[in-house]
Amino acid sequence: MKTDLPVQGGTLNRGKRGKHGRWSSAAWSLTTACGVALPGLMASENTPRKPYAEWANLPEPRQFVVTPWYNYTEYFNVWVGSQRQSVNAVVRGEDYGVDHNNGMISLQYGIAKRWAADLTVGYTSLASRSFTPDPSVVVKTSGLMDVPFGIRYQIWDEKEHPGTWIPTLTARAGAILPGTYDEHTPMAPGNGSAAVEPSFMARKHFGWEGFGMYGDVLYRWMRTSGVDQYIVATGFLQQIKNWELALGYRHLQGLSGTDIVIDNGNWTYSPQVKEIANAIEGGFSYTTPKRQFHYSFLMRKTLDGRNTGSALTFGLFVDFPIGGQRGQ
């Protein structure tokens, strides 16, 4: 059943969420300090997951890896169904689109040589002035992000098979618990659904020194919303000493669902929306020689899609390994 939320200048037909369209001072300061664009997640699909199939690599046995993680997303256009439409609101000469921040902590643990577990918990906020006819009205939501957790098993490790075609290949049995944000806000920062998520991740080096490819494939059985999804990501890697560069393509596909409806400036948005997004992703990382701290700066840009934002996402994360027993 659809609920109409009264707002100044009209009604907001509740269905998914949204946010405000300027860089927050925290995001601006962070990006300026780093001097580079970073990676992340898109509305409405917004489940934390390491890019570039990095989860194919496991922590050492009995090792914890703690990862603080931040993402910022902004966009001024969305695809309503398959039609691209502006969501830019002008207030006192300032442009506002959809503004989305995520802060997370990810934890991994090496159970044994080929086994590891992971859990990610975070906070999300999203807002926009574009979801009602009156741009002075800010529609926003915030709360706990969708919570992914899982067990990974490394089938092959390419370092154990030098000179062969065998990649590093890891299977993951995962699940997702819904967050506490309002999933009915337009362009909500998450699917808002419990889910079962099997996936495979692979990384393989070949050709000249340090060059390789990655691949990441997952399927989500949405137990709450019923709108299943799959994601396929693939791209190229280049390692140069302790640095790694990455560039690739990512496709997200909802297998069923409804389209966003906008009527006289009022949005009807449902958690059962069918989202499709095609994006390019790229970035670089640096691993310190002694402590193996892994600093990553990444970026993703949505090129086209359906019921999704034309999002530019910046992010950074740092892996801090603690303990571990090599060779076990």
Rosetta blueprint (number, residue, H / E / L):
1 M L
2 K L
3 T L
4 D E
5 L E
6 P E
7 V E
8 Q L
9 G L
10 G E
11 T E
12 L E
13 N E
14 R L
15 G L
16 K L
17 R L
18 G L
19 K L
20 H L
21 G L
22 R L
23 W L
24 S L
25 S H
26 A H
27 A H
28 W H
29 S H
30 L H
31 T H
32 T H
33 A H
34 C H
35 G L
36 V L
37 A L
38 L L
39 P L
40 G L
41 L L
42 M L
43 A L
44 S L
45 E L
46 N L
47 T L
48 P L
49 R L
50 K L
51 P L
52 Y L
53 A L
54 E H
55 W H
56 A H
57 N L
58 L L
59 P L
60 E L
61 P L
62 R L
63 Q E
64 F E
65 V E
66 V E
67 T E
68 P E
69 W E
70 Y E
71 N E
72 Y E
73 T E
74 E E
75 Y E
76 F L
77 N E
78 V E
79 W E
80 V E
81 G L
82 S L
83 Q E
84 R E
85 Q E
86 S E
87 V L
88 N L
89 A E
90 V E
91 V E
92 R L
93 G L
94 E E
95 D E
96 Y E
97 G L
98 V E
99 D E
100 H E
101 N E
102 N E
103 G E
104 M E
105 I E
106 S E
107 L E
108 Q E
109 Y E
110 G E
111 I E
112 A E
113 K L
114 R L
115 W E
116 A E
117 A E
118 D E
119 L E
120 T E
121 V E
122 G E
123 Y E
124 T E
125 S E
126 L E
127 A E
128 S E
129 R L
130 S L
131 F L
132 T L
133 P L
134 D L
135 P L
136 S L
137 V L
138 V L
139 V E
140 K E
141 T E
142 S E
143 G E
144 L E
145 M L
146 D L
147 V E
148 P E
149 F E
150 G E
151 I E
152 R E
153 Y E
154 Q E
155 I E
156 W E
157 D L
158 E H
159 K H
160 E H
161 H L
162 P L
163 G L
164 T L
165 W L
166 I L
167 P L
168 T E
169 L E
170 T E
171 A E
172 R E
173 A E
174 G E
175 A E
176 I E
177 L E
178 P L
179 G L
180 T L
181 Y L
182 D L
183 E L
184 H L
185 T L
186 P L
187 M L
188 A L
189 P L
190 G L
191 N L
192 G L
193 S L
194 A L
195 A E
196 V E
197 E E
198 P E
199 S E
200 F E
201 M E
202 A E
203 R E
204 K E
205 H E
206 F L
207 G L
208 W L
209 E L
210 G L
211 F E
212 G E
213 M E
214 Y E
215 G E
216 D E
217 V E
218 L E
219 Y E
220 R E
221 W E
222 M E
223 R L
224 T L
225 S L
226 G L
227 V L
228 D L
229 Q E
230 Y E
231 I E
232 V E
233 A E
234 T E
235 G E
236 F E
237 L E
238 Q E
239 Q E
240 I E
241 K L
242 N L
243 W E
244 E E
245 L E
246 A E
247 L E
248 G E
249 Y E
250 R E
251 H E
252 L E
253 Q E
254 G E
255 L L
256 S L
257 G L
258 T E
259 D L
260 I L
261 V E
262 I E
263 D E
264 N L
265 G L
266 N E
267 W E
268 T E
269 Y L
270 S L
271 P L
272 Q L
273 V E
274 K L
275 E L
276 I E
277 A E
278 N E
279 A E
280 I E
281 E E
282 G E
283 G E
284 F E
285 S E
286 Y E
287 T E
288 T L
289 P L
290 K L
291 R L
292 Q L
293 F L
294 H E
295 Y E
296 S E
297 F E
298 L E
299 M E
300 R E
301 K E
302 T E
303 L E
304 D E
305 G E
306 R E
307 N L
308 T L
309 G E
310 S L
311 A L
312 L E
313 T E
314 F E
315 G E
316 L E
317 F E
318 V E
319 D E
320 F E
321 P E
322 I E
323 G E
324 G L
325 Q L
326 R L
327 G L
328 Q L
